[in-house]
Amino acid sequence: MSDEVKRLKDEGNAFFAKKQYFRASELYSKAILLDDHNTVLYANRAACRIAMNQY
């Protein structure tokens, strides 16, 4: 995982912890664009969408 992907994931995790799911989802999506084989990023984004009832 690159430093940029890790930074985006960590920032997304911080927003998720604050229940700011939309912003967290945006950050995970940006990270996915840089590392589209990282399944954790997809799972984290899915958790955001579930929390926002977007399923």
ZALONU-33279 format. One line per field, with one value per residue: residue number from 1; chain; x, y negated, z negated of N, C-alpha, C, O in turn. Coordinates in Angstrom, 1 decimal. Layout:
i: (NUM:...)
ch: (A:...)
n_px: (X:...)
n_py: (Y:...)
n_pz: (Z:...)
ca_px: (X:...)
ca_py: (Y:...)
ca_pz: (Z:...)
c_px: (X:...)
c_py: (Y:...)
c_pz: (Z:...)
o_px: (X:...)
o_py: (Y:...)
o_pz: (Z:...)
//
This chain:
i: (1:2:3:4:5:6:7:8:9:10:11:12:13:14:15:16:17:18:19:20:21:22:23:24:25:26:27:28:29:30:31:32:33:34:35:36:37:38:39:40:41:42:43:44:45:46:47:48:49:50:51:52:53:54:55)
ch: (A:A:A:A:A:A:A:A:A:A:A:A:A:A:A:A:A:A:A:A:A:A:A:A:A:A:A:A:A:A:A:A:A:A:A:A:A:A:A:A:A:A:A:A:A:A:A:A:A:A:A:A:A:A:A)
n_px: (0.9:0.6:2.0:0.2:-2.2:-2.5:-2.7:-5.1:-6.9:-6.6:-7.5:-10.1:-11.0:-10.9:-13.0:-15.1:-15.2:-16.2:-18.7:-19.2:-20.0:-20.4:-18.2:-16.1:-16.6:-16.0:-13.3:-12.3:-13.1:-11.4:-8.9:-9.3:-9.2:-6.5:-5.5:-6.8:-7.0:-7.2:-8.9:-9.8:-10.4:-12.6:-14.4:-14.6:-15.7:-18.1:-19.2:-19.7:-21.7:-23.7:-24.2:-25.3:-27.6:-27.5:-28.0)
n_py: (1.2:-2.1:-5.2:-7.4:-6.1:-4.8:-7.1:-8.3:-6.2:-6.1:-8.6:-8.4:-6.5:-8.0:-9.8:-8.0:-7.1:-9.3:-9.3:-10.5:-9.6:-10.0:-11.6:-9.9:-7.8:-9.1:-9.5:-6.8:-6.0:-7.6:-6.4:-3.9:-4.3:-4.6:-2.2:0.4:3.0:3.4:4.9:4.2:1.5:1.4:2.8:1.1:-1.2:-0.1:0.4:-2.3:-3.0:-1.2:-2.2:-4.6:-3.8:-3.2:-1.0)
n_pz: (0.0:0.9:-0.4:0.0:0.4:-2.1:-3.7:-2.8:-3.4:-6.2:-6.9:-6.0:-7.8:-10.1:-9.7:-9.4:-12.0:-13.3:-12.4:-9.9:-7.3:-4.5:-3.7:-4.5:-2.7:-0.3:-0.5:-0.7:1.8:3.4:2.7:3.7:6.4:6.7:5.8:6.8:6.1:3.5:1.1:-1.4:-1.3:0.4:-1.3:-3.5:-2.2:-1.5:-4.1:-4.8:-3.0:-3.7:-6.3:-5.5:-4.5:-1.7:0.2)
ca_px: (0.0:1.4:1.8:-1.0:-3.4:-2.6:-3.2:-6.5:-7.6:-6.6:-8.4:-11.4:-11.3:-11.2:-14.3:-16.0:-15.4:-17.0:-20.0:-19.2:-19.9:-20.2:-16.8:-15.3:-16.8:-15.3:-11.8:-12.1:-13.2:-10.1:-7.9:-9.6:-8.7:-5.0:-5.2:-8.1:-7.0:-7.2:-10.3:-10.2:-11.0:-14.0:-15.2:-14.8:-16.7:-19.4:-19.7:-20.2:-22.9:-24.7:-24.5:-26.1:-28.7:-27.4:-27.7)
ca_py: (0.0:-3.4:-6.2:-8.1:-5.2:-4.7:-8.4:-8.4:-5.2:-6.5:-9.8:-7.9:-5.8:-9.0:-10.3:-7.0:-7.0:-10.5:-9.0:-11.3:-8.5:-10.5:-12.1:-8.7:-7.1:-9.8:-9.2:-5.4:-5.9:-8.1:-5.4:-2.8:-4.7:-4.4:-0.8:1.0:4.4:3.4:5.3:3.5:0.2:1.7:3.2:-0.2:-2.0:0.6:0.1:-3.6:-3.0:-0.6:-3.2:-5.7:-3.2:-3.2:0.4)
ca_pz: (0.0:1.0:-1.5:0.3:0.2:-3.5:-4.2:-2.4:-4.2:-7.6:-7.0:-5.9:-9.0:-11.1:-9.4:-9.7:-13.5:-13.6:-11.7:-8.7:-6.3:-3.1:-3.5:-4.6:-1.5:0.8:-0.7:-0.3:3.3:4.0:2.4:4.6:7.7:6.7:5.4:7.0:5.7:2.0:0.7:-2.7:-0.9:0.8:-2.5:-4.2:-1.5:-1.6:-5.4:-4.8:-2.2:-4.6:-7.3:-4.9:-3.8:-0.3:0.7)
c_px: (0.9:1.1:0.5:-2.2:-3.6:-3.2:-4.7:-7.4:-7.7:-7.5:-9.8:-11.9:-11.6:-12.6:-15.4:-16.3:-16.2:-18.4:-20.3:-19.0:-19.7:-18.8:-15.9:-15.4:-16.0:-13.8:-11.5:-12.1:-11.9:-9.0:-8.1:-9.1:-7.1:-4.6:-6.4:-8.1:-7.1:-8.7:-10.7:-10.9:-12.4:-14.9:-15.5:-15.8:-18.1:-20.0:-20.3:-21.6:-24.0:-25.1:-25.4:-27.4:-28.7:-27.0:-28.9)
c_py: (-1.2:-4.3:-7.0:-7.3:-5.0:-6.0:-8.5:-7.4:-5.6:-7.7:-9.4:-7.2:-6.8:-9.6:-9.3:-6.9:-8.2:-10.4:-10.0:-10.4:-8.9:-10.8:-10.9:-7.9:-7.7:-9.5:-7.8:-5.3:-6.5:-7.1:-4.3:-3.1:-4.5:-3.0:0.0:2.5:4.6:3.7:4.6:2.1:0.4:2.0:1.9:-1.1:-1.4:0.4:-1.3:-3.7:-2.3:-1.5:-4.3:-5.1:-3.3:-1.9:0.9)
c_pz: (0.0:-0.2:-1.2:0.0:-1.3:-4.1:-4.0:-3.3:-5.7:-7.8:-6.9:-7.2:-10.1:-10.9:-9.7:-11.2:-14.0:-13.0:-10.5:-7.5:-4.9:-2.8:-3.6:-3.3:-0.3:0.7:-0.3:1.2:4.0:3.8:3.4:6.0:7.8:6.4:5.6:6.7:4.1:1.5:-0.6:-2.3:-0.4:-0.3:-3.3:-3.6:-1.6:-3.0:-5.5:-4.1:-3.0:-5.7:-6.8:-4.3:-2.3:0.2:1.5)
o_px: (1.8:0.1:-0.2:-3.2:-4.7:-4.0:-5.4:-8.4:-8.7:-8.2:-10.7:-13.0:-12.5:-13.3:-16.4:-17.4:-16.9:-19.2:-21.4:-18.0:-19.0:-18.2:-15.0:-14.4:-15.4:-13.1:-10.5:-11.4:-11.4:-8.2:-7.1:-8.6:-6.6:-3.5:-7.1:-9.1:-7.0:-9.5:-11.9:-11.8:-13.3:-16.1:-16.7:-16.7:-19.0:-21.2:-21.3:-22.5:-25.2:-26.3:-26.2:-28.1:-29.8:-25.8:-28.8)
o_py: (-1.4:-4.1:-7.3:-7.8:-5.1:-5.9:-8.9:-7.8:-5.5:-7.8:-9.9:-7.4:-6.6:-9.8:-9.6:-6.8:-8.1:-11.4:-10.3:-10.4:-8.3:-10.5:-10.8:-7.5:-7.1:-9.2:-7.5:-4.5:-5.9:-6.9:-3.7:-2.2:-4.3:-2.6:0.3:3.2:5.7:2.8:4.4:1.7:-0.4:1.6:1.8:-1.6:-2.1:0.2:-1.5:-4.3:-2.7:-1.6:-4.9:-5.9:-3.4:-1.6:2.0)
o_pz: (-0.8:-0.8:-2.2:-0.5:-1.8:-5.1:-4.9:-3.8:-6.3:-8.8:-7.6:-7.6:-10.9:-11.9:-10.2:-11.7:-15.0:-13.1:-10.2:-6.9:-4.1:-1.8:-2.8:-2.7:0.5:1.7:0.3:1.8:5.0:4.7:3.9:6.7:8.9:6.8:4.6:6.9:3.6:1.5:-0.7:-3.0:-0.7:-0.4:-3.8:-4.2:-1.7:-3.1:-6.2:-4.6:-2.9:-5.9:-7.6:-3.6:-1.7:0.6:2.0)
//
